Amino acid sequence: MTSIKTVGIIGGGVAGLAAGGLLARAGIKVKLFEANGKIGGCCATTNIGGYTFNDGALYLALPNMLDRVFAKVGLDRPSVLPLRKITAPQTTILPNGDKVTFGDGLRVTVEKKNGAGNEATLKKELDGMMKRWEPALRLLTEDILVHPL
């Protein structure tokens, strides 16, 4: 049986960089192939005229899972990758033309294409959904994803 001396990794996104880091720590030479002019994948940013724009993911929603992955490679995630709450509103235009804007916390506004809006009903529905799904979400994010088999 021959030992692996070099591993080629296609893609310099989070997964490729994580795999490369783990392999390098195990003493394996890593060759990274990235199609773009920079690494980071969906977590990369672009600076235009002094403003920084996100190239992909808008937020990292599972900090517990990130903490565990960083710890496995000997890094302290909060020191290396401090997270901050997104305060800028995020607007999605639905196929029917309605605009849904999520603000700070669970603040939601809905601008109907016809001008009408019913934020109170939407807020009540979101609160109910969060209450029903909270136990399953907690189990997923605090146990299953951070303690894989």
C-alpha positions in Angstrom: 0.0 0.0 0.0 1.4 3.4 -0.9 1.0 6.4 1.3 -0.6 9.6 0.0 2.0 12.4 -0.5 0.0 15.1 -2.2 -3.8 15.8 -2.4 -5.3 18.1 -5.0 -8.3 20.2 -3.7 -10.6 21.7 -6.2 -12.2 24.9 -4.9 -10.9 27.5 -2.4 -14.2 28.0 -0.7 -14.8 27.2 3.0 -15.0 23.5 2.4 -11.9 23.3 0.3 -9.9 25.5 2.7 -11.1 23.4 5.7 -10.2 20.1 4.0 -6.8 21.5 3.0 -6.1 22.7 6.5 -7.0 19.3 8.0 -4.9 17.5 5.5 -1.9 19.8 5.9 -2.1 19.4 9.7 -1.9 15.6 9.1 1.3 16.1 7.2 -0.1 15.7 3.7 1.1 18.2 1.0 -1.9 20.1 -0.4 -2.3 21.6 -3.9 -5.4 24.0 -4.1 -7.0 24.8 -7.4 -9.3 27.8 -7.4 -11.0 29.1 -10.6 -11.4 32.7 -9.3 -8.7 35.2 -8.6 -9.2 34.9 -4.8 -10.1 32.3 -2.3 -13.1 32.3 0.0 -15.9 31.1 -2.2 -19.3 32.3 -1.0 -17.6 33.9 2.0 -15.3 36.2 0.0 -15.8 39.9 -0.3 -15.2 42.5 -3.0 -14.1 46.1 -2.3 -15.4 48.7 -4.7 -14.8 52.4 -4.1 -14.1 51.9 -0.4 -17.3 49.8 0.1 -17.1 46.1 0.9 -19.7 43.7 -0.6 -20.3 40.1 0.3 -19.8 37.7 -2.6 -22.1 35.1 -1.4 -23.4 34.0 2.0 -25.1 36.8 4.0 -24.5 35.3 7.4 -23.2 32.3 9.3 -26.2 30.9 11.2 -24.6 28.1 13.1 -21.8 29.5 15.3 -21.8 26.5 17.5 -20.9 24.3 14.6 -18.3 26.7 13.4 -16.7 26.8 16.9 -16.4 23.0 16.9 -14.8 22.9 13.4 -12.3 25.7 14.3 -11.5 23.9 17.6 -10.7 20.7 15.7 -8.0 22.5 13.7 -6.7 24.2 16.9 -8.2 27.7 16.3 -10.4 29.8 18.4 -13.2 30.9 16.1 -14.2 34.1 17.9 -10.5 35.3 17.7 -10.1 34.3 14.1 -13.6 34.9 12.8 -15.5 37.3 15.0 -19.2 37.4 14.0 -21.4 40.4 14.3 -25.1 40.8 14.0 -26.4 41.9 10.7 -28.3 45.2 11.2 -28.9 46.2 7.5 -32.3 45.2 6.3 -32.5 42.3 3.9 -35.3 42.5 1.3 -36.6 39.7 -0.8 -39.0 40.3 -3.7 -41.5 37.4 -4.0 -42.6 36.0 -7.3 -46.0 37.8 -7.0 -44.1 41.2 -6.6 -44.6 41.6 -2.8 -41.5 42.8 -0.9 -40.6 41.2 2.4 -38.0 43.0 4.5 -36.3 41.4 7.5 -34.8 44.0 9.8 -33.1 43.8 13.2 -34.2 40.8 15.2 -37.5 39.5 14.0 -38.8 42.8 12.7 -40.5 42.2 9.4 -42.3 44.5 7.0 -44.3 43.4 4.0 -45.0 45.8 1.1 -47.7 44.3 -1.1 -47.5 44.9 -4.8 -50.9 46.5 -4.6 -49.7 48.8 -1.7 -51.5 46.9 1.1 -49.6 45.4 4.0 -50.3 43.2 7.0 -47.1 43.1 9.1 -49.0 42.2 12.3 -50.3 38.9 10.8 -46.9 38.0 9.4 -45.2 38.7 12.7 -47.7 36.6 14.6 -47.2 33.7 12.0 -43.4 34.0 12.3 -43.5 34.0 16.1 -45.8 30.9 16.1 -43.5 29.1 13.6 -40.4 29.9 15.6 -42.1 28.6 18.8 -43.1 25.4 17.1 -39.8 24.7 15.5 -37.5 26.0 18.2 -37.0 22.6 19.9 -36.1 20.9 16.6 -33.8 23.7 15.6 -32.0 23.6 19.0 -31.5 19.9 18.7 -30.2 20.2 15.2 -27.8 23.2 15.8 -26.6 22.3 19.3 -26.4 18.5 19.1 -26.7 16.8 15.7 -24.6 19.2 13.6 -21.9 19.7 16.2 -21.6 16.1 17.3 -21.7 14.1 14.1 -21.6 10.3 14.2 
